[in-house]
Amino acid sequence: MALASRSAHIERIERGDLACWQIRGADGAELLIAEQGAQVLAYTPAGGRPLIWLSEDAAFTRGQSVRGGVPVCWPWFGDLARNPAEVQAMRQADTPAPAHGEVRARDWQLLNIADEDDGVSIEFILDAAEDGLLGWPHALELKLAVRLDTRLSISLSTTNLGREPVAFSQALHSYFAVGDIHQVRVEGLEGRRYIETLENWQARRQEGALRFTGETDRIYLDLPPTLSIVDPAWQRRIVLQASGSDSAVLWNPWIDKAARLSQFADDAWQRMLCIETANVMDDCIVLAPEATHEMGVSIRAEAL
């Protein structure tokens, strides 16, 4: 199925086993979204290089998150056992809890596509109770909204349809494309506290901009809304504007771990990094009945 107008071209296509929506904006920007996981897979702004990275070895397989893009991590992030006690208490099952929750490999329902002169919006919905998430009996409704205009904006909203408060953590696990990780720095983290997960989860504080010299896996807390990836190799700055989030996870597997990852070329670590807009650790959400929490990020590139 294809939809066309003077502002955009929208087409439903197949990538491997997955149904996807391919969107080309009036200015030539390109966006690819999978219905499975409501996962943004790739984004390239008009006349530029990719901003959202998709692995060259990505497998488009049902029941498996695609390496790259923006997977949705919910209702917990990472290892459930590393989450706050109130989040751990929400799961009611004896089976091992999958990393990053259970919605990345679920089919979300397309709710709406709005094709307007100034951009395209697409929205997906998932009912966590009706979808039967294993060990997750809580009545929550998720919506993921994506807007493509002069930037890419993604928002994840959670509504508590039940009668009791519900605790959860979450992340938009964004993979960013860069020209050369050795030259990259991340600005906006200066002076902020973080957890160094690679060294016994020690609490530390960032000094200066973050540069990458080895495997990186850090949880940053109490962040400002704006972070920037400075990418000298491609002469650009990627600006991230977050909302509903005070935490982020920064990750690059570097050499040894990259060789062990699935759907990941051995040298791909040089061309990507993750900045995951999140609600994790003491930034986790406790959502009252009938309340909605929305977390989002907008992404744009500007020349250096």
Secondary structure, DSSP 4 states (H G I P E B T S, - for coil): -EEE-SSEEEEEEEETTEEEEEEEETTS-EEEEETBTTEEEEEE-TTS--SB-B-TT----TTS--SBSBPEEBSS-S-GGGS-HHHHTT---SSPPPTTBSSTTSBPEEEEEEEETTEEEEEEEEETTTTT-TT----EEEEEEEEESSSEEEEEEEEE-SSS-EEE-EEE--EEE-S-GGG-EEES-TT-EEEETTTTTEEEE--SSEE-SS-EEEEE-S--SEEEEEEGGGTEEEEEEEES-SEEEEEE-HHHHHTT-TT--TTGGGGEEEEEEEE-GGG-EEEPTT-EEEEEEEEEEEE-
